[in-house]
Amino acid sequence: MSFTIYLTRHGQTILNKYRRFQGWCDAPLTDQGIEDAKKAGQRLKDVQFDFAYSSDSPRAIQTRDMIIAENQFKAPETHELPNFREQSFGYFEGADSGHIWTMVGLPHGCKTYYEILDNLGAAATRDLLHEADPWGDAEDDQTYWNRIAAGFEYLKEHHGNGETLLLVSHSLTIRTIVDHFAPKYNATVNGPKNGSVTKLVVDDHGKISVEYYNHY
């Protein structure tokens, strides 16, 4: 069953640049974002990928394809896995993230996202945003993790024999994965940079480990 995943964050987008919530909504890559993707491709150009995955968000798909374009080997099959989308922010998609976290955190004595994390933890932070969403569309922690876990089950069912995969995903999703399997990196606070690479190894028993995090 063993295989390797190079888990990469997409390049910077317009909404990243302006520090706005960007979950299931999308925005074009900036010039910096295109450069992020190309640099990630250069870092991974000597890795021979058997398959290349991304979430189904256009920013992730574009980044994946730009990484593959830089690779020296024959282009692998590409697929989209919605399981590895970013967290859904529901009603708050596109909103100024600082303003929203202040609104959500103040009733709990917190003024910033990182204060909420420090006081309540990542799971409770997601649940608070879900509760604050008047439409109820922002993902709660259990719903969010269930779909990520299902994505890993899909990969385990379809890959093995030492295969090497590219998987382009998103900031909070990468943080959540790394925090779950390797909390020593404190990924919930130290988020991955756009275009950064994190290496996961799935062993013969299906156990997932993090070989390194946030290389850029």
N, C-alpha and C positions, 0 to 999 in steps of 0.2 A: 504493500500500500504506500510506501514512502514516496514523498514528492516534496518539492521546494516551491515556495511562492515568493516572488518579488512584489511586495505590496507597495504601490507607489501612489502618492497624492497627485491629483491633477494640477495643472498649472494655474497660476493666479487668474481670477476672473474680475470683471468690473465690480461685482458685489463684494468680493474679497477685498478689493482695493479700498472700497468705501466702508468696510466693516459693517456690512449688512447681513442679516440672516439669509443663508442660501442652503436650503435642504433639497426639497424635491423640485423647486423652481430652478431655472438655469440662467446663465449669463455668459456672454462671449469671453473667451480668453483675452486678456490684455496683451500688449506687446511683451511685457514681462512674463506673462503666462506662457506665451509661445516659446520664449527663451527658456523658461523652466522646463517645458516638455522636451525641448531639444537637448538641454543639458542632462536630463534624466536618461534620454536615449543614448547620449555619449557615454554616460557612466555604465550603461547596461549593454553597450554595443557588442561586447565579447561574450555575452551570455546567450546560449542557444535555447530559445524558448520552444517548447512543444505545443503550447497553446497560449493565447493571449486573451485575457478577460478584462472587462471593465464593468462598472455599473451601467445602467441604461441612460444615464444623464449625458447630454451632448458634450459637456466639458470633460468628462472622463473618457468618452469615446474618442474625442479629438486628441487628447493627450496620449492615449494608448496607441493610436495610429501613428502619431508623430514619433513615439518611442520606437515602434517597430521600423519606421522608415530609416532610423539611424543605425539599425542593427546590421551586422555584417553577414548574418546567416539568412537563409530562405525564410520569407515571412510565414509565420504560423497561422493556423486557423484563428479567427477572432470570434468572440461571443460576448453577449451582454448578459449580466446576471443582476436583476433588480434587487436581489438580496443584499448587495453591497452598495446600495444607494446611501446617500447621507441621511441622517436623522431628518424626519419631517418636522418642520416647525409650524405646520398648519397655518392658522390665521396670521401668524407673525412673519411669514415668508416675505423677504425683501425689506423688513423693518430695520431700523437702526438697532443693532444688537445691544449697545450700551444702555439705551433708553429702556428697552424691554426688560433686560436683566435687572435694572434698578426697580422697575415697576413690580416685577415678580418677587424680587428679594426683600424689598423694604418691609413687608408684613412679617418677615422672619428675621429682621434685624440686619439684613445684608444689603449693600449698595451696588455690588459688582458681581459678575459671573464667578470670579475666583473666590470671593467671599462666600458665595453660596456653596461652591465646591468644598471649600475648607470646612465649613460648618455642617453641611448636610451630606456631602458626597455626590458622585456623578449620577447614581440611580435616582436619588431624591430630586436632583436638579431637573432631570428629564420629567419626572412625575409632576413637579411644580409647574413646569411650562405647559404640560398637558392640562392640568387643572385650571390654569389661567386662560387657556384658549376658549373663547366663547363658543366656538364651533366644535370643540373637542377633537380637532383633527391633528394637533401636535402629538407625536408618538409618545406614549408612556414608556417607561424603561423595559417592562416585560415584553411588550409588543416589538419594540426595537431590537432587543437582544434575540428574541425568537426568530426573527427573519435572518439575522446575521448567522445564527447557529444553523439554520436550515441551509444557508449558502455553503457553509463548510461541509455539511453532510452531502450536499450535491457534489462538491469537489472530491470528497473521499470516495463517493460511489463511482466517479468517472475517471479518476486518475490514480496512478501508482507507478511501480516499476522505475522509480528514480526520475520521473518526469519533472520538467522545470516549467513553471507557469508565471506569466505576468498577470497581475491583477491591479488595475487602476481604480482607486476609490477616493475617499473623502476624509477630511480632517477628523471630525468626531467619530466616524466609523473606524478609522485607523486607531485613534486614541482608545476607543472602547475595546477593540480587539487586543491591543497590546496591554492595556491595563488588566484585561481578563487573564491573559496567559503569562504576562511578565510584569507584575505590578512594580517591580524594582525600578522601572524606567520612569515612574510617575508621569505617565503619558497624558493623564487628564489635565495636568497643569502645563507640561512641556509638550505642546502640540507639534505635529509634524509640519515642516515647511512645505510650501508648494513645490512639487517636483522631487521631493525627498523619497528615499527608498528604504523600506523596512523588509528584512528577510525573515520569513517564517519557514520552519521545517516541520513536516508532518511525518511521524515515524511509522513503522510497520504496524503499530497498535492503534494508530489514529491520534496519538497524542501530539498536540501542537506546541512548539516552542519558538521563541523569538531569538534568532541568532544575532541580529542587530536592529537598531531602531533609528529612524530619522537621519539617515546618511544623505548628505547633499553637497 
